């Protein structure tokens, strides 16, 4: 007859804030608390009513800054120590059975995938950028990095994907995939997921990628974080997806810890392009997908290319040299073009410059034009009316050149140059050339 | 009268045709949706007397006097013509039964009025022939117009011929009361009553001419634009009593269709409007879009409505879908999308219309359908709608930045009981760096005048004006409810605004949501404070040179605030402001109203350039080196600042009326040298 030992109830403890750790992320602890015992103070830090805390640890888990810990009274601590000793250091099983089941479910998924986007066989560079990031994630997780190549006659893209870091490529090549259509691509990706169960899928936040990623996430029933600016892996093998929230005022790190695959999209030019290693080889896994042309409702009738237009992508450029009314005339924009060429950037314009016919409409930056977020935005002769500012104020660095020291552009500028742009701009261009020449000599 | 049986037949036929034609058109009005237009009868009667019988808006233009004469001749001669018809049908009944002391003066009146009418008609014909037409909209001189004018002229000539002949025959005992007819009698011979000189033949001829023209006129009336003779007077009676810019609310429910896509989605009053238009073209002359070669012409909008209604009448009556689309590709009876989006909602068309037609609200109704049902709007607006919906300001700036303007000064939050006024800063006042100067200037003036005021800070929300004018009623509804809730919960009763768009929305539109509060624009408050002596000027502002005041549409035309800003300028500068050629009720829009602020202007001249050119020319006509354009609206501010830069008008500045007052509060030693 075995002695029935009354189990000692495991103390759960109370949550408490660790001083100076809180980053005022936006009251996640408050929102997750099941008994509403968390209030936020003026500074956006939590005030925890410990008398009501039930020790569910939800706030501790969700806190992105590990600013909340569990507090145990000395008696509880003693009890806890006793329990741990009694269990011989084995991990607690009773409370964690659910967690374990989940972990088991998730562990089936393995591998990092990057969707290789192509239009008429032309790959989108964002895919190669993502392979660079994917390589990093796969290495951290110690899994393989795979490229998903879907299309018709696109096998050559697999080799390119290997050169950018992929270990293998899943290739779905059939006439039905010649043009992107949500239905067909969705079905192909979902079949691949069901068969190979990856833990991470990355796609470019392009028109195509946004469409496909959302559809896939819905179909397979997982989470998706759009427009990530940072991706990394935490100690539980979860993908930490960081993106700006609330208009860029805070950075949110979003996790998808209960579902797989973890999906994220990243805008072009956000991740650095990795070094291409020509000749690197990998395994091509050919898959067929039983999508029939006649089952697809959408037909591609005609492809209208915008190539003949001014196809400079102002919105995606990393360096923009923009001109406004202060440029005085169309001919002076060649000066901006020279500077942009030196920087490897493009020329933008304010509305007045577009209205004056100095620049085409496609180059317009502002409320009624393009919204840009380049690394460097050089505003030349732009006073900075609010309509323009809202289109470029999220640029990493804003350099303003203007004669009027009171111009509002200086309010958002990182560096302001009060002076005659007809002297300043050539001076900058020349200096850049000098530096380049000097580097070239070394 | 011996042919009187023939006349009876002709009259009955003509009357039947008239009734049929008039009914065929007017019965279409019943196809429209319901709308309450019979409230406040006394005010309606007053409007009718003032605008229809008093011809107030007709007379606002120099040539209007001619129409006034024709109109009143018509009214008076209705009695004479009525008498003509009645005595034609029943020879025993006529005005002759009246005592001579009454009949005599009546005949004198008819005689003189007929002469006036004849002269007025000749002048009108001369004007049509001699003056140049705006060939952009009128392909040829309307035959219809000449036909009607000749009808009237013939009627008058027949009248004189008829009575002249009677006098010549000595059949008119009251000839002494009829000087013009007596003069005409001279043409028929001796004029002294001797018989047998052919006057009898003339009498018969003119009688039948008179009868024929009268009946032809009757038949022609309902099928021409001159239908307005029948509809204009009721149209004035049924005119909107509300502020014209306050569009009706919508009820949101599943399966509802919003706005206007088919002609019978309009209300019956909208349809009546289309029959009341006589295509005088005053609205198109006043319209800033038309004036700058945009595809919108308010007259055309009304004409299109009529054409579309007539074309689809049979189908609509049979309960079928209309054949001719109301919005779509360019064509007779169809409005283009470009036209619908070109409206600045400035209300100049409605101000100009002599018969109180409501052009602008119809455009908003069509916008509503495009936005709410078809999601079809200029792509620039997507950003705007998103920003307004998500961050409650047009630019999508973080709401916390609403308080940034007062980093240089102490500003209290509004607390009911402690602060009297809420200063509703508005999105432009809080975010736009140029307008922030105005906000600071106004706040400084309010403080110096001892006004008790506070702000809502980061809790302030956008009023939603642009959303409503752009037809995004769903968004506006949400924003209005939020604001009304905020205002009610904070117990706000008095509000100062610095933007006429916030002003009009809070004051007029929110009333539909049950918010009855006192809303004043800062120009009104400044005028009052100056008058009460609460603002003590340090010096008279002369450094701004001559100051021209530009009327904001939403302050002036839509809310009748014209004098206050002018009195402020006069008090601060010591001289009355310079007036632009088009000012007050006839002011020309800056081009930013009605959501145009957030759209590109692809076609024609820019509206703001047209207005800036006009203002600069008016200022140049004045003496003095420096000059300033004074505005009272953040949109006007932007449009003028931009326009002046584009035109390279050096030496002309733009100042808000509050900034001019703040200038006067600066101690003399601080005066900037300009």
Interface residues (C-beta under 8 A of the other chain):
Chain A: X246 X247 X249 X325 X351 X352 X355 X356 X367 X368 X371 X383 X384 X385 X386 X387 X389 X390 X408 X411
Chain B: X380 X383 X384 X391 X394 X395 X396 X397 X398 X400 X428 X431 X432 X433 X434 X598 X599 X600 X606 X638 X641 X642 X645 X646
